[in-house]
Amino acid sequence: MLLFILPTLLLLHTQARTAKDTYNHDVGARVYFSNEIPLNGIAKESKLFYIQPGGNFLYVIVDNSPSSLNYSKLRVKIFKTENSVPVKSDERVYDIDGSLSYTFIKYSFYDAGWYSFDVYSIEGDFIATGTVEIKFSNSNISYTVDPYPNSRVYFSTETPVYGIAKDVKSFKLKPGGGYIYVIVDNYPNVFNVKSLNVYVYKYINGEYVKKDGAVYNMNGKTDFTWFKYDFYESGDYKFVVFDAKDRYVNTGQVTITW
């Protein structure tokens, strides 16, 4: 994705909504970055974005899934690394809808570098931090177009036909275990790789903990693939997918109950 730039200035804009703080702060959040508006807290994640002279924005997403954020305001402190030292460049307060498990803000970048976003409650409780690298697309470093701009990871009880199956977010399986289909869709672009690396995380005590990892072979001339995955524990899971060249594809989240 290409972003475009204006002078050396950082602007922070919010698109979050206001809600009453319940003071029930069950927070185990993470901060990540995307060029997409999140849907149910999920958007295509990346650690590196290229920009052109002119300036534009990314979405900074604070995700506390599956628990509500339970704050009415967030304080965001932004640091830019200068000569290997993080230097504070901005600080803003945002109204959010604390009944949701996520929120997002728009942040405009006008200079290359490493940026860290530290998120706090208005009372001063640390919530999460996230780091992103911004580079100019006309730099000496080679620029590679994202091969998976329209990809998604979703779940179904059906095997996909031409990459299409019923998209289900929550499954009730028989106690003791069962399987569902995990579908990785890159329509309309073919994958052009022979395998995918899949990492499975389970939400435990306020954070996602890695539970599994496997390599799945596939037909690289297609724009989708799928595999069966067995669950032996209920809970909230996250599937993070990379290709055989270790390029990020996308992430999907699913809930398993008995």
N, C-alpha and C positions, 0 to 999 in steps of 0.2 A: 504494500500500500504506500502511496506517495502522499505526503503532507506538504503544504506549502507555507511559507514563512513571511514575516515582516520584521521590523527592527528587533533589537535584543531586548525583549520585554516578555514577561510571563503573565498571562491572564488566566484566572480561574473562574469558571462559571458553574453554577449548580443547576441540575434538573431534578433534584430531589424534592419531595413534598413534606410539608410540616405535619407532625402528629404529636399528641401528648405523651410525655415521658412516663413510663410506668414504674421506673426505678427498679425493675427486675432485670438486672444486667447480666444475662447469661451469654457472654461474648467470647467466641473463639474464632475470630474472623481472619480473613486474609485480604490482601490488597493486590489486585492484578490489573492489567492494561489491555485494551482492545480498541479496534477501530469500529466495533459494533456496539449498539445499544444492547445491554443484557436482557435476555428473556428469562424470567424467573431466576435471575441472578447468574445466568450462564451466558457467556459470550466467548468468541474465539480469542484465546489468550496468546500473547507474545511478550518476549523480553526485549525485543529489538525492533525499532521502527526507523524507516528512512524518511527524511524530509527534504524538500527542495526550497530554495530561497523564496520566501513568501509567507510561510507560517500557517499553521492550522492546529487542530486539536486531536487529542485522543480521549477515550473514555477511561476514567479511573474508577474501578469497581471495588467496593467494599462488600465482601460476601461473608455472611455469618451462618450460612445454611447448615443445618435445618432450623436453627433457632432464630427468633426475632432479634433485631439489634437492640430494641428497647431503650433507645436514646432519642431525644427530640432534636438534638444538635450534635454536630461533630466539628472538632477543630483539626484542621489539616495543616501540617508543617511540611514545607517542601525544601529540600536541600539539593544543591548542585555541587558535584565534586570538582574542586579547583586545585590543581597541583597536589592531587592525592588526598585532599582534605575536604570533607563535606562542609559547604558554606550555605547557611540558610538564605533562601532567596524569596520566600513568600510564606504567609500564614493567613488563613481565612477560616471563618466559622460558617457552617451551613446548616440550615434547617433540613431535617429528613423525616421520613415516615418510619418511626421506630417500630411499628407493628410488622414491617416487612423484614425478611432475612437478609436483604441487600439494599444498597443504594449506589448511585453513581454520579460522578461529576464530569464536566468537560474541562480539560486542561489544554491550553494552547502553548506550544513549544516554538521558540524562535531561535534556538541555538542548540548545537550538538553537545553531547556529553552524557554523563551518568546522573540520573535524578532519583532521589529517594523521597517517598511520601510517607510521613509518619502521621497516623490517625489517632486522635484522642477524643474522649468524651469532653463535653464542655466543663465537666467537673474535674478533668485532668487525668482520668483513667486511660492508660495506654490500651489501644484496641488492636492495632496491627500496623505493619509497615510493608511497603513494596518498592521494588527498584526496577527502573527501566533504562535502557540505553537508547539514545537518539543520535543518529548519524545523518550527515548530509549525503544525498544520493550521488552528488558529483564529486565525492571525495575519492582518494586513491584506493580506498577499499572497495572491492568488487561488490556490485549490487545484484542481488538475486530476487526475482519476483516470487512472491508466495505461490507455491503450486497448489495450495489448498484453500483458496479464498472463500469458497462456498461449501466447504465440508461441514459435516455434522456427525455426531455419534448418538445413536438412539437405540431404543430397546423395544422388543416385541415378543409376542407369543407365536408369531407367524414368520416363516421364512420369506425374505423379500422377493418380489417379482419385479424385474427391471429396476431394482433398487428401492422399491416401494413396499412398505408394510405398515401395519397399524402402529403408531407411535404411542407407547405406554410409559408413564413416569413412575408408576407404583404397581407392584405385583404381590398378590397373596398366594404363596406356595404352601404345599403340604408340610407340616412340621417334620424336620429332619433333612430337608433338602429338595432341590428341584432345579430345573434349568430354564433359561430364557435365551432369546437370540439377541446378540449384540451386532448392530449394523453400522458400518462405517461407509458413509455416502459422500462422494466427491462430485456428484453431477453438476455440470455436464463434462467435467474434465476427467480423463482416465488417470489412473494412479502412476503408471510407468515405474512401478517398483514391484518386486517379487514377494515382499513380506512386510508386515507391520509389527512394531513392538508395542505391546499393550501392558500398561501398568494399572493395577487395581488397588484402590484405597478404600478403607472403611472409616466412617466417622466414629471416633472413640474418644470419650472424655474431652470434647470440645475441639478436636482436631482430626484431620484425615491422616490415617496411618496406613502405610503400604502393606498390603496383604498378599499380593501375588504379582507375577510378571511373566509374560510368555511371548514367544514369537509365533505369529500366524502367517503361514504361506498363503499367497493369493495369486490370481491372474492379473498381472499388471496392466493388461489391455482393457480392463473394465473400469467403470467409474464408481463401483461399489463392491463391497465384500461383506461377509457376515460369518459369525461363528457362534457355537453354542457355549454357554458358560453356566457352570453348576454353582449353586449357592447352598451352603450348609449352615449359614447363620443369617438371621434377620438383621436389618439395619439399613443405613444410608451408605451408598457406594458411589465412587467416582472412578470412571475409566478414562485414563489419559493415553492418547494414541500418538505415536511417532512412526515415521516410515523407516525403511531399511537404511536410509542415509542420515538418520537421527534428526530429521526435520519434523517439527511439531505439526500434527494434523488437526486434532481437536480434542475436546473433552465432553463426556456425557455423564449425567448423574441419574441414579435410579434408587428407589426405595423398595426393600424386600421385607414383607411381613409374613407371618404364619397364619 
